[in-house]
Amino acid sequence: MPKPRKPANLLALAVLSYLSWRPMHPYELSRTLRDHGDDRSIKFTHGSLYMVVGQLLKAGLIAEVETSRQGQLPERTVYSLTEAGRLELRDWLRELVEQPRHEYPGFVAALSLIGALPPDEAVALLRGRLERLAERRKETVALIDGTLSSGLPELFVIEEEYRLAVLDAEIAFVERFVRRIVEPGTGWHDAWARAHGRFATGGGPPG
């Protein structure tokens, strides 16, 4: 069972990882996260980054190295990784790589309740989703190709390759789902429409 972590925010894991390279101040950490495309995988803001840095400091996983000021700019405190932080980083990464976690994506929740929509509308929405997934896939392929063409090894885009595989799997699933609804003779359309009609008039959920 995964052990509880303080903090448990994945942004904290990213901060620990980049501080394992060298000491940095939060502004440099923010810039590094964005330069490496981590904002595609980890949601963060300037405020949330400072909050996580404070939590890591309180937990003894990072330490202040120095505070400096340049001209009229605010003071900047540089932080380094402690030995406890280095151990936490490796332990946390091992856990995330090895242990699958149950997550709660919004699309899965929508699928569990999709019978509340009429089938024609559901099909139209699913086809719209396919268009957006295709756009996202195109963007991801361009990002991978652009990164590799700059000479970086494939390891540096492995998370984008995973994202591409997930997109391909979702596209295949949605296409198959649409076919199962609309195929003449064997599709779910007519039974779904009847069930939806009962549900819409208070006759209980479709199914």
Secondary structure as GFF3:
##gff-version 3
##sequence-region A 1 207
A	DSSP	alpha_helix	10	19	.	.	.	ID=ss1
A	DSSP	alpha_helix	26	35	.	.	.	ID=ss2
A	DSSP	three_ten_helix	38	40	.	.	.	ID=ss3
A	DSSP	alpha_helix	46	58	.	.	.	ID=ss4
A	DSSP	beta_strand	62	68	.	.	.	ID=ss5
A	DSSP	beta_strand	76	81	.	.	.	ID=ss6
A	DSSP	alpha_helix	83	98	.	.	.	ID=ss7
A	DSSP	alpha_helix	106	113	.	.	.	ID=ss8
A	DSSP	three_ten_helix	114	116	.	.	.	ID=ss9
A	DSSP	alpha_helix	119	149	.	.	.	ID=ss10
A	DSSP	three_ten_helix	154	157	.	.	.	ID=ss11
A	DSSP	alpha_helix	158	182	.	.	.	ID=ss12
A	DSSP	alpha_helix	189	200	.	.	.	ID=ss13
###
